[in-house]
Amino acid sequence: STESFDRGQKFSDYQTLDRLEEYVLISSQLRRIEIFRRHTDGLWIYQNYDDRETFQLKSIGYTGTFTSLYEDV
């Protein structure tokens, strides 16, 4: 699994990209979606969704559910 790298060094590197608005981690084992969004002041806001919730990827205008995310997998 790349989870620790994705949460650590990779996210740290991506935070330096000025145009990055959202950083999304999807866990199929825990059925959880975690979204880090860059706020206008530059701080990152964390949101956590489970498989019963609708989530939104604002940067690409997508709204969906965990089920729709894995529909054809």
C-alpha positions as CSV (number, residue, x, y, z in Angstrom):
1,S,0.0,0.0,0.0
2,T,1.1,3.5,-0.7
3,E,-1.1,5.1,2.0
4,S,1.7,6.4,4.2
5,F,3.5,7.9,1.3
6,D,0.3,9.4,-0.1
7,R,-0.5,11.0,3.3
8,G,3.1,12.2,3.9
9,Q,5.7,13.1,1.4
10,K,3.5,13.1,-1.7
11,F,0.9,15.4,-0.1
12,S,3.6,17.6,1.2
13,D,5.1,17.9,-2.4
14,Y,1.6,18.5,-3.9
15,Q,0.9,21.3,-1.5
16,T,3.6,23.4,-3.2
17,L,1.6,23.3,-6.4
18,D,-0.2,26.7,-6.5
19,R,-2.9,25.5,-8.8
20,L,-3.8,22.4,-6.8
21,E,-7.2,22.9,-5.2
22,E,-8.1,19.4,-3.9
23,Y,-6.2,16.3,-2.8
24,V,-8.3,13.2,-2.6
25,L,-7.5,9.9,-0.9
26,I,-9.9,7.0,-1.5
27,S,-9.8,3.9,0.7
28,S,-11.6,0.9,-0.7
29,Q,-10.9,-1.2,2.4
30,L,-12.4,1.3,4.8
31,R,-14.9,2.6,2.3
32,R,-13.9,6.2,3.0
33,I,-13.1,9.2,0.9
34,E,-10.9,11.9,2.4
35,I,-10.6,15.3,0.7
36,F,-8.2,18.1,1.5
37,R,-9.3,21.4,0.0
38,R,-7.1,24.5,-0.2
39,H,-9.0,27.4,1.4
40,T,-8.6,30.9,0.0
41,D,-6.1,31.8,2.7
42,G,-3.9,28.9,1.7
43,L,-4.8,26.6,4.6
44,W,-5.9,23.0,3.8
45,I,-9.4,22.0,5.0
46,Y,-10.0,18.3,5.7
47,Q,-13.3,16.5,4.9
48,N,-14.1,12.9,5.5
49,Y,-16.9,10.9,3.8
50,D,-18.1,7.4,4.4
51,D,-19.9,5.1,2.0
52,R,-23.3,6.4,3.0
53,E,-22.6,10.0,2.0
54,T,-22.6,12.1,-1.2
55,F,-19.2,13.8,-1.8
56,Q,-18.3,16.7,-4.0
57,L,-15.1,17.3,-5.9
58,K,-15.5,21.1,-6.4
59,S,-12.4,21.5,-8.6
60,I,-13.9,19.3,-11.4
61,G,-17.6,19.9,-10.7
62,Y,-18.3,16.3,-9.7
63,T,-20.8,15.1,-7.2
64,G,-21.2,11.4,-6.5
65,T,-21.5,8.5,-4.0
66,F,-19.0,5.8,-3.1
67,T,-21.2,3.4,-5.0
68,S,-21.1,5.5,-8.2
69,L,-17.3,5.8,-7.9
70,Y,-16.9,2.0,-8.0
71,E,-19.8,1.3,-10.3
72,D,-17.9,-0.5,-13.1
73,V,-15.0,-1.8,-11.0
